[in-house]
Amino acid sequence: MKKERVIVIGGGFAGLAAAKRVQEAGYDVTVLEKRDRFGGKWSSWTDEDGDVIETGLHVYFGAYEEIYELMKDIGIYDRIQWKEHVLTYTLADGERFEFRTMNAPSPLHLLPAVFQNRYFSWKEKLTLVKALGPIIFGTESYYAKCDNLSYQAWHRNWGIADRMLSKMFLPMTLALKFLPPEAISARVVLDVAGMFLRQNHASKMGFLDGAPDDRFTGPLVEHLRQRGATMRSEAKVAEVETRADGRVSAILLDSGERVVGDQYIFALPIHNLKRLMPERWKAEPYFDNLNQFEGVPVISMQMWFDRQISGIDNILFNPDGIIPVYADMANTTPAYYNEGKSRFQFVVAPAIELMDLSDEALIRRVRADVDSTFPDTAPDATMIKATIVRIPNSVYWPKPGTDKFRPSQASPIPNVAIAGGYTRQKFYDSMEGAVRSGNRAGDAAIARLRGESVAVSPAPTQRFTAQPA
C-alpha cells in the first residue's frame, strides 16, 4: 500500500522540524529548498579562505524546550556550550554593567540584579521595579492589549527611566527583532522579558560548538535522509497549482517539474509565502491577514583581528553605536578558536537604516564601535578580515497592533499547513519558535491525513472547508 506523501516547501528549521514530525508518524516526506543548503536563517558555509561564515549570530536560551528535544532525538544536544548565567552590557569608552540572578524562587532570584548593579541609580532602578508586576504576572489578555503600543510607549507610560530604555532595553529589542523600541510591539518585549524574569534559568545562554551546517543542520538532514526522506536543495518553487476548491494539486518548480503530495507544509519567510500565494486564497481572512506582515532586513558582520580584544566567553550587549548584540566567537565556540586572536560576530542594527551603506562604510562604523567599546585593546589591533551578510527580508516585523493577525499553523485549505515565526507560538522568530511552528504544522498535516479535524485561526469562511481532505 502506497504511503501518503507530505511536501514541505522550505528547508529552514521550521521545515526540517515539520519533516521530522511527519516522518516519525510514518508518512513519506519530501523537502524542497531553493538554496544550495538547508538551515535557512541558521545556515553556514565556508568562504574562499576556509573560514566559516554564519548567516547570523545563533544563541540558545535556557527557556527553549522543543529544539532541545529535537537535538536529543538525533544525539547532538551535548554540542551546546552553556555559558555563565550573566547578561553583560559593554558600552562606549569601556563602561560595563551586568545583570546576575541567584538560585531562588521568582522574583527573589532577581535580587542580585537589583542590588549589585551599580550602573543605574536607585531612582532609575525603582522606576523599573514598579513595572515588574505586569511584566512578570501579566495575563494573556493584558499582553494582548499591550500589542497596541510600541515598547517605547509602554515603557514611558509606566514612567520607567529613559536611560533604562536607551541603555538596557534598546539592545534587547534590537537583539529580538533587529528593531528599535519605537518600532516593535510592546507585547513581544513583555512576553520575552516576562519569561526571563519568571524563570531563573530562562535567560541562561549557550552556543553551538561549531558551524551550524556541520554540527546541527547537517546531522538533522542526514537523520531525515537515512529514514527515507527526500531532501532536495536547489529546488525553487515557481507556482502553487490549485484545484477549483482551493486545495493544492501540485508544486511547480522552476525546472518545470510538478511535485505532487497529499499534504503540503509551507515553511517560508513571509515575503516568499506571499509571493507564492495563489490568487484564489487571498479573499480568505486567514491569508488576507498575512498581508499585515513584512520582513525585517538583517545585517551580520564577522571581523577577525590579529590579537585578542575581548576575553569574555559569552554573548555581549551594546547600547551604543550599531553593534547591539555580538560575541567573540573565538572565545565562545571551540571550532572557531583562533590562537589567541579575536573573531567577532556582530548583529549590525537597526539594519533598516544601514542596508544602503557600502561595505567599506559599514566596516568603518563597526570598527569605530569596537575601538570605543574596548579602548584598552582594540585601537592598537589590526583587523585582518571582515565579511558582511545582508538579508533584505529575514524575521517578520511585529508592528504594534499586528499580533492578532498571526495565524494558526493549520490553514483553512484542507491540505495546507504553514510554519514560521509569524504563525502563532510564543517564541516568535527564534530557533525555538521555528521548531515549535514546524512541529505544529506537522501535527496539523498528520491529523488531516488521519481524518481528524483541526482548529483553524482565524476561523475559516464558507469559501473553504476546514474538514479533512
C-alpha positions in Angstrom: 0.0 0.0 0.0 1.4 3.4 -1.0 2.2 5.7 1.8 0.6 9.2 1.8 3.1 11.9 1.0 3.8 15.3 2.6 5.6 18.0 0.7 7.5 20.5 2.8 8.3 23.8 1.0 11.3 25.4 2.7 14.3 23.7 4.3 14.9 26.0 7.3 14.5 24.8 10.8 10.7 25.2 10.7 10.6 23.0 7.6 13.1 20.5 8.9 11.2 20.2 12.2 7.9 19.7 10.3 9.5 17.0 8.1 10.8 15.1 11.2 7.4 15.2 12.8 5.6 13.9 9.8 8.3 11.2 9.1 8.1 9.9 12.6 4.3 9.5 12.2 5.0 7.1 9.3 4.4 9.2 6.2 6.7 9.9 3.2 8.3 13.3 3.2 9.9 15.5 0.5 11.6 18.7 1.5 12.1 21.4 -1.2 14.7 24.0 -0.6 15.5 26.7 -3.2 19.1 27.3 -1.9 22.0 25.0 -2.2 22.0 24.3 1.5 19.5 23.7 4.3 19.1 25.6 7.5 17.5 28.9 6.4 18.4 31.7 8.8 20.6 29.3 10.8 22.9 28.1 8.0 26.6 28.5 7.4 29.2 28.0 4.7 33.0 28.1 4.1 34.5 31.1 2.2 37.4 31.1 -0.2 39.8 31.4 2.8 38.5 28.3 4.5 36.7 30.4 7.2 33.2 29.5 8.3 30.6 32.3 7.7 27.3 32.1 9.6 24.1 33.7 8.4 23.7 35.3 11.8 24.5 35.1 15.5 22.9 32.0 17.0 22.3 31.8 20.7 20.5 29.1 22.7 18.4 30.2 25.7 17.5 28.1 28.7 13.8 28.8 28.1 13.8 26.8 24.9 12.4 23.3 25.0 11.3 21.7 21.7 14.6 22.4 19.9 16.4 20.6 22.7 14.0 17.6 22.4 14.9 17.6 18.7 18.6 17.7 19.4 18.4 14.9 21.9 16.5 12.8 19.5 19.3 13.0 17.0 22.1 12.8 19.6 23.6 16.3 19.4 22.3 18.1 22.5 25.7 17.9 24.1 27.1 20.2 21.4 25.7 23.2 23.2 28.3 25.1 25.2 26.5 26.7 28.1 27.9 29.9 29.4 27.9 31.7 32.8 24.5 33.0 33.6 25.1 36.7 33.4 23.9 39.4 31.0 26.9 41.6 30.2 26.5 45.1 28.7 29.5 46.7 27.1 29.3 50.4 26.4 31.3 53.2 24.8 34.5 54.3 26.4 34.9 50.9 28.1 31.9 51.2 30.5 30.4 47.9 31.7 27.4 46.7 33.7 26.0 43.2 34.4 22.7 41.6 35.5 23.0 38.4 37.5 20.5 36.2 39.2 20.6 33.7 42.0 19.1 30.3 42.6 15.9 31.2 44.3 12.2 31.3 43.6 10.9 34.1 41.3 11.0 37.0 41.8 13.6 36.6 44.6 16.1 35.4 42.0 16.3 38.9 40.7 17.7 40.4 43.9 21.3 40.4 42.7 20.3 42.2 39.5 18.8 45.0 41.6 21.3 45.3 44.4 24.6 44.5 42.7 24.0 46.7 39.6 25.9 50.0 40.1 25.4 51.5 36.6 21.8 52.7 37.2 20.9 54.9 40.1 18.4 53.7 42.8 15.9 56.1 41.5 16.2 54.6 38.0 16.0 51.1 39.3 12.9 51.8 41.3 11.1 53.1 38.2 11.6 49.6 36.8 10.7 47.8 39.9 7.2 49.3 40.0 6.6 47.9 36.5 7.8 44.4 37.3 4.3 43.3 38.4 2.7 43.5 34.9 5.8 42.1 33.2 6.1 39.1 35.5 2.5 38.5 36.3 0.7 39.9 33.3 -2.1 37.8 31.9 -2.6 36.8 28.2 -5.4 39.4 27.9 -3.0 42.1 29.3 -0.3 41.2 26.9 -2.8 41.3 24.1 -3.8 44.8 25.0 -0.2 45.8 25.1 0.2 44.8 21.5 -1.5 48.1 20.5 1.5 50.0 21.9 5.1 50.2 20.9 7.5 49.1 23.6 8.8 52.7 23.9 5.3 54.0 24.5 4.6 51.2 27.1 8.0 52.0 28.9 7.3 55.7 29.1 3.6 55.2 30.1 4.9 53.3 33.2 7.4 56.1 34.0 10.4 53.9 33.6 13.6 55.9 33.3 14.5 56.8 29.7 18.2 55.9 30.4 17.0 52.3 31.0 15.2 52.5 27.6 18.4 53.6 25.8 21.0 51.6 27.7 19.2 48.4 28.7 16.1 47.8 26.5 17.4 49.2 23.2 19.9 46.4 22.6 17.2 43.9 23.8 14.7 44.9 21.2 17.5 45.0 18.5 18.6 41.5 19.6 15.0 40.3 19.5 13.8 41.7 16.2 16.6 44.0 14.9 14.3 47.0 15.5 14.4 49.9 18.0 11.8 50.2 20.8 9.6 52.6 19.0 9.1 50.2 16.0 8.3 47.0 17.9 5.1 45.9 19.7 5.3 46.1 23.5 3.8 42.6 23.6 6.9 41.0 22.1 9.2 42.6 24.7 6.9 41.9 27.6 6.4 38.3 26.5 10.2 37.7 26.4 11.1 39.8 29.4 8.3 38.2 31.5 9.6 34.7 30.6 13.1 35.6 31.6 12.0 37.2 34.8 9.7 34.4 35.8 12.1 31.5 35.2 15.5 31.6 36.8 17.1 29.6 34.0 15.3 31.2 31.1 18.0 33.8 30.2 20.9 31.4 30.5 22.7 31.3 27.1 24.7 28.8 25.2 26.5 28.5 21.8 26.8 25.6 19.4 30.4 24.2 19.5 30.9 24.7 15.8 29.4 25.6 12.4 25.6 25.1 12.2 25.9 23.2 8.9 28.3 20.7 10.4 27.1 20.5 14.0 23.3 20.8 13.7 21.7 21.2 10.3 23.9 18.5 8.6 23.1 15.8 11.2 19.4 16.7 11.1 19.3 16.5 7.3 21.2 13.2 7.4 18.9 11.8 10.1 15.9 12.5 7.8 17.6 11.1 4.7 18.6 7.9 6.5 15.0 7.3 7.4 13.7 7.8 3.9 13.0 11.5 3.5 13.7 13.0 0.1 15.8 16.1 0.7 16.1 18.4 -2.4 18.2 21.5 -2.4 18.2 24.0 -5.4 14.5 23.1 -5.9 12.9 26.6 -6.3 9.2 26.7 -6.4 7.7 28.7 -9.3 4.0 28.3 -8.7 1.4 26.6 -6.4 -1.2 24.8 -8.5 -4.6 24.6 -7.1 -8.0 22.9 -7.7 -11.3 24.7 -8.0 -11.9 24.4 -4.3 -8.5 26.0 -3.4 -6.7 22.8 -2.5 -3.2 22.4 -3.7 -2.9 19.9 -6.6 0.9 20.3 -7.2 4.0 22.3 -6.7 5.5 23.6 -9.9 9.3 24.0 -9.8 11.4 26.4 -11.9 12.6 23.4 -13.8 9.0 22.7 -14.9 8.8 19.6 -12.7 5.5 19.1 -10.9 5.8 17.7 -7.3 2.6 16.1 -6.0 1.6 15.2 -2.5 -1.3 14.6 -0.2 -0.5 17.4 2.3 1.6 20.5 1.8 3.5 22.4 4.5 4.8 25.9 3.6 7.7 26.7 5.9 8.8 30.0 4.2 9.7 33.6 5.2 6.6 35.8 5.0 7.7 37.6 1.8 8.2 34.3 0.0 4.9 32.9 1.1 3.1 36.0 -0.1 4.8 35.7 -3.4 3.6 32.1 -3.9 0.1 32.6 -2.5 -2.5 31.5 -5.2 -4.9 34.3 -6.1 -8.0 32.2 -5.1 -6.7 32.1 -1.5 -6.4 35.8 -1.0 -10.1 36.6 -0.2 -10.0 34.2 2.8 -9.3 36.2 6.1 -6.6 33.7 7.1 -4.4 34.5 4.1 -5.5 38.2 3.8 -4.2 38.7 7.3 -0.7 37.7 6.2 -0.6 41.0 4.2 -0.2 42.7 7.6 3.3 41.3 7.9 6.5 42.2 6.2 10.1 41.1 6.6 12.8 43.0 8.6 16.3 43.5 7.0 19.2 42.0 8.9 22.9 42.6 8.6 25.5 40.3 10.2 29.3 41.1 10.2 32.2 38.9 11.1 35.5 40.6 11.9 38.9 38.9 12.6 41.8 40.7 14.5 45.5 39.9 14.9 45.2 39.7 18.7 42.6 39.0 21.4 40.5 42.1 22.1 37.8 40.6 24.3 38.4 37.8 26.9 34.6 37.4 27.5 33.2 34.0 26.8 29.5 34.9 26.4 27.0 37.0 24.5 27.5 40.7 24.8 25.1 43.6 24.5 26.0 47.2 23.5 23.5 50.1 23.5 26.0 52.5 21.9 26.6 52.5 18.1 25.4 49.8 15.7 26.6 46.5 17.3 23.8 45.9 19.9 24.5 42.2 20.3 27.7 40.3 19.5 30.2 37.7 20.7 33.9 36.9 20.3 33.3 33.5 18.7 37.0 32.6 19.2 36.0 32.5 22.9 32.5 31.1 22.8 32.9 28.4 20.1 35.7 25.8 20.2 35.7 25.3 16.4 36.4 29.0 16.0 39.3 29.2 18.4 41.8 31.5 16.7 45.1 31.0 18.6 44.5 33.9 20.9 43.1 36.2 18.3 39.5 37.6 18.3 36.9 36.6 15.8 33.8 38.7 16.4 30.3 38.1 15.1 28.1 41.2 15.2 24.5 41.9 14.7 24.6 45.2 12.9 21.3 47.0 13.7 18.9 48.6 13.0 19.7 47.3 9.6 16.7 49.1 8.1 18.8 52.3 8.4 22.0 50.7 7.2 21.2 48.5 4.2 22.2 51.1 1.6 25.7 51.8 3.2 28.7 50.4 1.3 30.6 47.5 2.9 33.5 49.9 3.5 31.3 52.4 5.4 29.8 49.6 7.5 33.2 48.2 8.4 34.4 51.6 9.4 31.4 52.2 11.7 31.7 48.8 13.3 35.4 49.1 13.8 34.9 52.5 15.4 32.4 50.9 17.8 34.8 48.1 18.6 37.6 50.6 19.4 35.3 52.6 21.6 33.9 49.6 23.4 37.4 48.1 24.1 39.6 51.2 24.4 42.4 49.3 26.1 42.9 46.6 23.5 41.2 47.4 20.2 42.8 50.6 18.9 46.2 49.0 18.5 44.8 45.8 16.9 44.9 45.2 13.2 41.8 44.0 11.5 42.7 41.0 9.4 39.4 40.5 7.6 35.7 41.4 7.7 32.7 39.7 5.9 29.2 41.0 5.7 25.9 39.1 5.3 22.9 41.2 4.2 19.4 39.7 4.2 16.8 42.1 2.8 13.9 40.1 4.4 14.5 38.0 7.4 12.3 37.8 10.5 8.8 39.2 10.4 8.1 42.7 11.7 5.9 42.7 14.8 4.5 46.2 14.4 2.1 47.3 17.1 -1.4 46.0 16.6 -0.4 43.1 14.3 -0.1 40.2 16.8 -3.8 39.4 16.4 -3.2 38.6 12.7 -0.8 35.8 13.5 -2.5 32.6 12.2 -2.6 29.0 13.4 -0.3 26.5 11.6 -3.4 24.7 10.3 -4.8 26.7 7.4 -8.4 26.7 6.1 -7.2 24.8 3.0 -7.7 21.2 4.0 -4.3 20.0 2.6 -2.2 23.1 3.6 -0.3 23.9 6.8 2.0 26.9 7.4 5.1 27.2 9.6 7.2 30.2 10.5 7.8 32.7 13.2 4.8 34.7 12.2 2.5 31.8 12.9 1.1 31.6 16.5 3.5 30.3 19.1 5.2 32.2 21.9 8.8 32.2 20.8 8.3 34.3 17.6 11.2 34.1 15.1 13.8 32.4 17.4 15.2 28.9 16.7 12.7 27.6 19.3 9.9 29.4 17.5 10.9 27.9 14.2 10.9 24.4 15.6 7.6 24.9 17.5 5.9 26.2 14.5 7.2 23.3 12.4 6.1 20.8 14.9 2.6 22.2 15.0 2.4 22.4 11.2 3.5 18.8 11.1 0.8 17.9 13.7 -1.9 19.6 11.6 -0.8 17.7 8.4 -0.8 14.4 10.4 -4.2 15.0 11.9 -5.7 15.6 8.5 -4.1 12.6 7.0 -5.7 10.6 9.7 -9.1 12.1 9.0 -9.2 14.2 12.2 -10.5 17.8 12.3 -8.1 20.6 13.3 -8.6 24.1 14.7 -8.0 26.9 12.3 -7.5 30.5 13.5 -8.9 32.8 12.3 -11.9 30.6 11.7 -12.4 29.9 8.0 -15.3 31.3 6.0 -17.6 29.1 4.0 -15.4 29.6 1.0 -13.1 26.7 2.2 -13.9 23.8 4.3 -11.6 23.0 7.3 -12.5 19.4 7.3 -10.1 16.6 6.4 -9.0 16.3 2.7 
